[in-house]
Amino acid sequence: MQFQRLRLVGFKSFVDAAEVQIESGLTGVVGPNGCGKSNVLESLRWVMGANSAKAMRGQGMDDVIFAGAAGRPPRSHAEVSLTIDNAQRRAPQPFTDSPILEVSRRIDRGQGSTYRINGKEVRARDVQLLFADASTGANSPALVRQGQISELIAAKPQNRRRILEEAGGVAGLHTRRHEAELRLKAAETNLERLDDIGRELETALNRLKREARQAEKYKKISAEIRALQAALLFVRWNDARLAAESAAAELRAADAHVAETTTAAAAAQTAALAAQEALKPAREEDAVASALLHRASLERDRLDIAEQAARAEVDRLKAEAARIAADAAREDAMAADANRELDRLNHELTRLKAEIAAAPERGPELDKALLAAEDARKAADAEVERLAGTLAAVEARANAETARKRDAEARLSRVTGQHDQARREREALGPLETPELETARQALETAQADLAAAREAVEAAEAKRGEL
């Protein structure tokens, strides 16, 4: 197989589509430092199945996508396609019959890579096997990078052996052998798992056999139980039939008893109605007497209250009259004292006038004594007038209290008369219980008792009938 063309789109520094023609013989890429020569080699290794981001000089596989520049926005995907000449039909199946193979790898940011061969999506393992059969690949020593010659010189024997195997064209066989060993190991693991499943199925089969024997035993026991249940149901049905016949007989007897009881109840109810009709006049008289008695009781209570109030008022007026009499006596005594003092002052005034007439030289002194006596007399007159006014007020109040006492005594006599009249009306009503009323009441109670007994008998018969 011969490489023919390498096409890059959005891979690292190749933001625009770029193609590298790989002609027969020696093809070189020449350019200054930083122009992307190493990116061409890395793209070739990347499309051949390289999975190490470190080998791509990045922190992650998304770093192979163009990250943008000052005047260019970043790309969201990168794609590298490699065209291979398969004219000698050395590619493995199923690509042997294709003269041209186009291997492409596309990566979308954050979504991973996809591989295609001739437009058909394949696995990364298929691409790696394709290049391993051609003694090349992403990790092949045939792809020499910077510093790799010195690494090969100082490499371990195992690494040198890998280089010789690739040169001899057996690297693909080792890869297929490794894959076959993995498949063989997986097949052995599956066989072990099948043995475990077989043992589990055997255990389950033994359990199912036991359950089948138990099911057979259950069927036999179920048949016996059904036969016994049928016999038991027949016995119960026969007992129920006999019980139904007996209950029917009892029902007929109960119906007859119910009819008799109903007749007796109707008679008792008729008697009760008749007793109630006979009791109506007595009840009316009783209601009228009760109303009159109640009215008389209320009137008596009202009159008792009025009598108590009148007696209290009479007692209070008597106390007030006694107090007024005491005040009048005290005022009379005070008036008598004032009159005596007035007589004394008049006598003293007469004496002083006689002394003035008898002794003119004592005129000024006697005039002063006369003025003092005159002032005392005026004061005594004022006190007498005040006592007379007070006595008049006391007499007026005594007259008013005497009038109120006469009114209270008149109201007390009127209340007493009303109380006596209510008592006479109550005595005129006569006894509330009469022989006719007592007879009607006893007849009503007897009829009600007969009616209650008849109802109980009917309910008992109905209950017995419901049980049957």
C-alpha positions as MATLAB code, in Angstrom:
seq = 'MQFQRLRLVGFKSFVDAAEVQIESGLTGVVGPNGCGKSNVLESLRWVMGANSAKAMRGQGMDDVIFAGAAGRPPRSHAEVSLTIDNAQRRAPQPFTDSPILEVSRRIDRGQGSTYRINGKEVRARDVQLLFADASTGANSPALVRQGQISELIAAKPQNRRRILEEAGGVAGLHTRRHEAELRLKAAETNLERLDDIGRELETALNRLKREARQAEKYKKISAEIRALQAALLFVRWNDARLAAESAAAELRAADAHVAETTTAAAAAQTAALAAQEALKPAREEDAVASALLHRASLERDRLDIAEQAARAEVDRLKAEAARIAADAAREDAMAADANRELDRLNHELTRLKAEIAAAPERGPELDKALLAAEDARKAADAEVERLAGTLAAVEARANAETARKRDAEARLSRVTGQHDQARREREALGPLETPELETARQALETAQADLAAAREAVEAAEAKRGEL';
ca = [
       0.000    0.000    0.000;
       1.279    3.430   -0.994;
       0.225    6.782    0.591;
      -0.973    9.197   -2.096;
      -2.513   12.276   -0.486;
      -2.973   13.840    2.969;
      -5.783   16.368    3.441;
      -6.137   18.542    6.570;
      -9.101   20.742    7.595;
      -9.079   22.685   10.905;
      -6.211   20.596   12.327;
      -4.042   22.727   14.592;
      -2.605   25.541   12.445;
      -4.349   24.373    9.244;
      -7.551   26.342    9.665;
      -8.266   26.171    5.915;
      -8.307   22.986    3.870;
      -4.798   21.935    2.826;
      -3.549   18.945    0.813;
      -0.143   17.305    0.782;
       0.605   15.150   -2.300;
       2.802   12.151   -1.490;
       4.425   11.057   -4.775;
       6.475    7.924   -5.488;
      10.001    8.176   -4.258;
      11.019   10.853   -1.765;
       8.620   13.668   -0.809;
       9.820   16.432    1.493;
       8.185   19.328    3.340;
      10.466   22.316    3.651;
       9.790   25.537    5.569;
      10.956   27.808    8.371;
      10.484   27.132   12.049;
       6.817   27.415   13.154;
       5.306   26.922    9.703;
       3.598   23.620   10.697;
       5.948   20.884    9.496;
       5.558   18.967   12.751;
       1.750   19.403   12.494;
       1.807   17.491    9.193;
       3.527   14.516   10.833;
       1.207   14.660   13.836;
      -1.831   14.730   11.542;
      -0.534   11.615    9.803;
      -0.073    9.812   13.110;
      -3.483   11.108   14.331;
      -5.406    9.744   11.317;
      -3.593    6.388   11.775;
      -5.180    6.021   15.262;
      -3.009    7.890   17.788;
      -4.909    8.207   21.114;
      -2.343   10.032   23.252;
      -2.976   13.754   23.614;
       0.568   14.111   24.978;
       1.973   12.690   21.712;
      -0.070   15.416   19.949;
       1.609   18.041   22.197;
      -1.642   18.922   23.906;
      -3.519   18.591   27.203;
      -6.541   16.983   25.592;
      -7.544   15.560   22.255;
      -9.705   18.662   21.597;
      -6.455   20.673   21.422;
      -5.857   19.386   17.849;
      -8.779   21.621   16.714;
      -7.851   25.123   15.557;
      -8.178   27.340   18.637;
      -8.460   30.667   16.801;
      -6.183   33.593   16.136;
      -6.273   37.369   16.142;
      -8.239   37.549   12.900;
      -9.738   34.062   12.737;
     -12.397   32.533   15.006;
     -11.876   29.041   16.453;
     -13.187   25.978   14.646;
     -15.611   23.472   16.155;
     -14.167   20.399   14.436;
     -11.085   19.057   12.722;
     -10.727   16.372   10.027;
      -7.770   14.611    8.447;
      -8.090   12.291    5.413;
      -5.384    9.936    4.059;
      -5.672    8.416    0.579;
      -3.939    5.018    0.106;
      -3.196    3.122   -3.131;
      -4.366   -0.516   -2.770;
      -3.668   -1.685   -6.302;
      -1.784   -4.740   -5.030;
      -4.775   -5.763   -2.898;
      -2.681   -6.096    0.259;
      -5.280   -4.503    2.563;
      -7.071   -6.897    4.969;
     -10.677   -7.890    4.608;
     -13.146   -6.382    3.938;
     -11.084   -3.711    2.134;
      -9.101   -6.032   -0.175;
     -11.229   -5.411   -3.260;
     -10.983   -1.587   -3.097;
      -8.153   -0.167   -5.270;
      -8.212    3.138   -3.396;
      -8.727    3.482    0.386;
      -9.584    6.807    1.944;
      -9.107    6.783    5.725;
     -10.498    9.823    7.571;
     -10.770   10.863   11.176;
     -13.033   13.661   12.381;
     -13.257   15.159   15.856;
     -15.997   17.508   17.094;
     -15.277   19.691   20.112;
     -16.505   17.941   23.236;
     -17.924   14.905   21.328;
     -14.931   12.668   20.478;
     -13.582   11.180   17.257;
     -15.120    9.093   14.453;
     -13.241    6.968   11.886;
     -14.326    6.249    8.322;
     -12.849    4.110    5.547;
     -14.259    4.885    2.079;
     -17.109    6.759    3.754;
     -18.092    3.835    6.001;
     -17.805    4.346    9.739;
     -15.420    1.840   11.378;
     -13.779    1.248   14.728;
     -10.418    2.661   15.767;
      -9.211   -0.955   16.092;
     -10.000   -1.573   12.391;
      -7.890    1.425   11.350;
      -5.023    0.373   13.594;
      -5.073   -3.187   12.158;
      -5.129   -1.804    8.635;
      -1.897    0.114    9.185;
      -0.331   -2.647   11.308;
      -0.651   -5.087    8.383;
       1.234   -2.499    6.307;
       4.049   -2.489    8.935;
       3.262    1.053   10.005;
       0.927    2.882   12.369;
       0.664    5.750   14.784;
       3.397    4.354   17.062;
       5.512    2.789   14.335;
       9.297    3.463   14.380;
       8.959    4.152   10.667;
       7.611    7.581   11.650;
      10.742    9.271   12.914;
      10.285   12.441   14.953;
      12.834   14.816   16.422;
      15.268   13.055   18.742;
      13.969    9.582   17.907;
      17.295    8.385   16.315;
      19.172    8.830   19.566;
      16.274    7.097   21.398;
      16.561    4.097   19.023;
      20.316    3.826   19.610;
      19.804    3.810   23.386;
      16.623    1.722   23.258;
      16.125   -1.521   25.128;
      16.276   -4.905   23.327;
      12.490   -5.201   23.464;
      12.088   -1.901   21.572;
      14.716   -2.944   19.003;
      12.877   -6.242   18.506;
       9.660   -4.302   17.859;
      11.462   -2.269   15.210;
      12.778   -5.432   13.515;
       9.328   -7.057   13.608;
       7.784   -4.047   11.911;
      10.563   -4.080    9.341;
       9.871   -7.777    8.733;
       6.105   -7.119    8.308;
       4.920   -9.226   11.293;
       3.689   -6.357   13.521;
       0.146   -6.895   12.251;
       0.375  -10.574   13.168;
       1.416   -9.709   16.714;
      -1.464   -7.249   16.936;
      -3.915   -9.856   15.666;
      -2.407  -12.446   18.019;
      -2.916  -10.068   20.943;
      -6.488   -9.461   19.887;
      -7.045  -13.209   19.416;
      -5.625  -13.827   22.894;
      -8.038  -11.244   24.308;
     -10.928  -12.912   22.510;
      -9.763  -16.358   23.687;
      -9.562  -15.118   27.248;
     -13.051  -13.623   26.918;
     -14.292  -16.964   25.493;
     -12.739  -18.834   28.442;
     -14.406  -16.395   30.829;
     -17.714  -16.993   29.021;
     -17.233  -20.767   29.305;
     -16.623  -20.457   33.021;
     -19.706  -18.345   33.263;
     -21.645  -20.961   31.275;
     -20.480  -23.638   33.699;
     -21.740  -21.516   36.583;
     -25.042  -20.969   34.772;
     -25.308  -24.706   34.069;
     -24.838  -25.495   37.763;
     -27.419  -22.871   38.663;
     -29.836  -24.310   36.107;
     -29.248  -27.809   37.471;
     -30.015  -26.564   40.959;
     -33.118  -24.829   39.652;
     -34.121  -28.052   37.821;
     -33.846  -30.078   41.019;
     -35.917  -27.446   42.823;
     -38.522  -27.547   40.047;
     -38.661  -31.350   40.278;
     -39.354  -31.097   44.003;
     -41.985  -28.454   43.332;
     -43.531  -30.704   40.626;
     -43.791  -33.570   43.119;
     -45.319  -31.206   45.636;
     -47.746  -29.982   42.959;
     -48.833  -33.560   42.192;
     -49.349  -34.185   45.882;
     -51.250  -30.902   46.112;
     -53.525  -31.939   43.224;
     -54.359  -35.237   44.932;
     -55.025  -33.566   48.278;
     -57.076  -30.859   46.533;
     -59.240  -33.525   44.856;
     -59.825  -35.214   48.221;
     -60.615  -31.841   49.818;
     -63.111  -31.035   47.070;
     -64.820  -34.414   47.556;
     -65.006  -33.862   51.323;
     -66.246  -30.324   50.819;
     -68.964  -31.612   48.463;
     -70.080  -34.138   51.066;
     -69.994  -31.484   53.789;
     -71.979  -29.086   51.619;
     -74.584  -31.790   50.975;
     -74.912  -32.441   54.724;
     -75.206  -28.712   55.370;
     -77.763  -28.355   52.603;
     -79.858  -31.172   54.065;
     -79.628  -29.621   57.558;
     -80.573  -26.251   56.084;
     -83.547  -27.797   54.285;
     -84.811  -29.383   57.505;
     -84.199  -26.131   59.381;
     -86.082  -24.220   56.664;
     -89.074  -26.545   56.990;
     -89.042  -26.154   60.783;
     -88.662  -22.401   60.437;
     -91.588  -22.299   58.001;
     -93.764  -24.045   60.573;
     -92.611  -21.675   63.291;
     -93.237  -18.785   60.930;
     -96.816  -19.833   60.380;
     -97.306  -20.114   64.141;
     -95.653  -16.730   64.610;
     -97.896  -15.220   61.926;
    -100.949  -16.518   63.761;
     -99.597  -15.148   67.036;
     -98.838  -11.840   65.354;
    -102.400  -11.677   64.023;
    -103.818  -12.348   67.510;
    -101.433   -9.820   69.053;
    -102.322   -7.271   66.388;
    -106.020   -7.746   67.151;
    -105.348   -7.339   70.884;
    -103.211   -4.272   70.180;
    -105.957   -2.740   68.055;
    -108.457   -3.351   70.855;
    -106.086   -1.885   73.436;
    -105.470    1.110   71.205;
    -109.232    1.596   70.795;
    -109.666    1.435   74.567;
    -106.803    3.885   75.002;
    -108.412    6.272   72.525;
    -111.721    5.995   74.337;
    -109.996    6.631   77.665;
    -108.233    9.640   76.170;
    -111.560   10.966   74.859;
    -113.112   10.535   78.310;
    -110.125   12.170   79.908;
    -110.282   15.326   77.730;
    -112.914   17.234   79.856;
    -111.045   16.345   83.026;
    -107.805   17.515   81.454;
    -109.431   20.764   80.392;
    -110.752   21.314   83.922;
    -107.357   20.400   85.314;
    -105.675   22.865   82.925;
    -108.123   25.646   83.915;
    -107.627   24.935   87.636;
    -103.863   24.789   87.195;
    -103.924   28.134   85.355;
    -106.054   29.731   88.063;
    -103.881   28.236   90.775;
    -100.762   29.486   89.038;
    -102.263   32.968   88.628;
    -103.341   32.986   92.272;
     -99.867   31.870   93.362;
     -98.261   34.643   91.321;
    -100.720   37.186   92.739;
    -100.067   35.906   96.255;
     -96.323   36.206   95.787;
     -96.733   39.713   94.405;
     -98.985   40.706   97.316;
     -96.519   39.203   99.834;
     -93.753   41.283   98.322;
     -95.941   44.400   98.353;
     -96.950   43.702  102.003;
     -93.321   43.350  103.040;
     -92.452   46.598  101.239;
     -95.400   48.411  102.910;
     -94.456   47.101  106.377;
     -90.866   48.188  105.823;
     -92.081   51.631  104.736;
     -94.352   51.884  107.848;
     -91.448   50.936  110.120;
     -89.220   53.480  108.452;
     -91.908   56.197  108.768;
     -92.429   55.379  112.449;
     -88.693   55.740  113.069;
     -88.685   59.010  111.114;
     -91.702   60.299  113.148;
     -89.922   59.439  116.413;
     -86.809   61.239  115.250;
     -88.884   64.263  114.181;
     -90.668   64.283  117.604;
     -87.254   64.246  119.304;
     -86.096   67.128  117.083;
     -89.283   69.051  117.895;
     -88.782   68.515  121.644;
     -85.170   69.647  121.368;
     -86.235   72.717  119.389;
     -88.969   73.497  121.997;
     -86.386   73.305  124.755;
     -84.070   75.583  122.823;
     -86.967   78.045  122.213;
     -87.821   78.031  125.931;
     -84.173   78.743  126.768;
     -84.174   81.573  124.242;
     -87.378   83.055  125.790;
     -85.906   82.864  129.252;
     -82.732   84.552  128.033;
     -84.879   87.186  126.316;
     -86.828   87.873  129.558;
     -83.555   88.174  131.464;
     -82.213   90.629  128.924;
     -85.422   92.718  129.074;
     -85.207   92.770  132.842;
     -81.530   93.784  132.654;
     -82.421   96.510  130.167;
     -85.129   97.920  132.494;
     -82.700   97.842  135.402;
     -80.051   99.645  133.375;
     -82.545  102.329  132.321;
     -83.522  102.867  135.980;
     -79.868  103.156  136.984;
     -79.280  105.708  134.209;
     -82.204  107.777  135.445;
     -80.989  107.495  139.065;
     -77.288  108.215  138.395;
     -76.640  110.626  135.527;
     -72.878  110.634  136.249;
     -72.635  106.994  135.290;
     -74.250  107.775  131.945;
     -71.376  106.815  129.614;
     -70.664  103.587  131.413;
     -74.296  102.704  131.553;
     -74.728  103.665  127.884;
     -72.034  101.196  126.980;
     -73.668   98.536  129.105;
     -77.005   99.470  127.533;
     -75.560   99.104  124.004;
     -74.046   95.772  124.930;
     -77.361   94.613  126.379;
     -79.174   95.867  123.277;
     -76.759   93.887  121.049;
     -77.272   90.785  123.177;
     -81.008   91.262  122.902;
     -80.796   91.532  119.101;
     -78.680   88.426  118.962;
     -81.170   86.613  121.175;
     -84.020   87.786  118.877;
     -82.149   86.483  115.827;
     -81.557   83.156  117.542;
     -85.237   82.989  118.513;
     -86.243   83.705  114.919;
     -83.823   81.046  113.654;
     -85.145   78.517  116.118;
     -88.699   79.434  115.103;
     -87.828   78.822  111.416;
     -86.147   75.518  112.259;
     -89.169   74.505  114.341;
     -91.496   75.384  111.434;
     -89.387   73.269  109.013;
     -89.383   70.352  111.461;
     -93.147   70.634  111.871;
     -93.610   70.722  108.048;
     -91.425   67.627  107.639;
     -93.304   65.916  110.475;
     -96.570   66.668  108.695;
     -95.176   65.265  105.398;
     -93.929   62.110  107.108;
     -97.309   61.747  108.802;
     -99.019   61.941  105.398;
     -96.627   59.354  103.952;
     -97.306   57.109  106.956;
    -101.066   57.393  106.348;
    -100.486   56.497  102.615;
     -98.343   53.477  103.547;
    -100.933   52.256  106.061;
    -103.672   52.655  103.410;
    -101.548   50.689  100.832;
    -100.844   47.996  103.457;
    -104.550   47.617  104.199;
    -105.295   47.421  100.447;
    -102.611   44.727   99.901;
    -103.920   42.780  102.864;
    -107.422   42.916  101.410;
    -106.160   41.664   98.004;
    -104.276   38.842   99.725;
    -107.413   37.782  101.605;
    -109.458   37.929   98.381;
    -106.896   35.687   96.561;
    -107.022   33.211   99.432;
    -110.840   33.154   99.282;
    -110.725   32.596   95.481;
    -108.290   29.678   95.960;
    -110.584   28.134   98.591;
    -113.578   28.661   96.259;
    -111.870   26.516   93.556;
    -112.213   23.448   95.771;
    -109.973   20.333   95.618;
    -108.095   19.778   92.301;
    -108.410   16.018   92.425;
    -111.952   14.740   91.776;
    -113.133   11.100   91.716;
    -114.114   11.360   88.047;
    -110.690   12.675   87.082;
    -108.922    9.951   89.055;
    -111.089    7.237   87.425;
    -110.373    8.542   83.906;
    -106.684    8.745   84.670;
    -106.562    5.149   85.940;
    -108.430    3.959   82.815;
    -105.927    5.792   80.602;
    -102.947    4.278   82.392;
    -104.457    0.786   82.076;
    -105.090    1.246   78.345;
    -101.547    2.563   77.802;
    -100.072   -0.430   79.636;
    -102.158   -2.854   77.521;
    -101.052   -1.010   74.358;
     -97.364   -1.210   75.347;
     -97.679   -4.950   76.079;
     -99.344   -5.548   72.707;
     -96.610   -3.598   70.917;
     -93.891   -5.602   72.659;
     -95.604   -8.850   71.644;
     -95.844   -7.680   68.023;
     -92.159   -6.655   67.971;
     -91.106  -10.010   69.460;
     -93.134  -11.871   66.840;
     -91.648   -9.774   64.039;
     -88.135  -10.393   65.349;
     -88.732  -14.126   65.511;
     -90.145  -14.054   62.030;
     -87.059  -12.155   60.758;
     -84.746  -14.784   62.333;
     -86.618  -17.545   60.489;
];
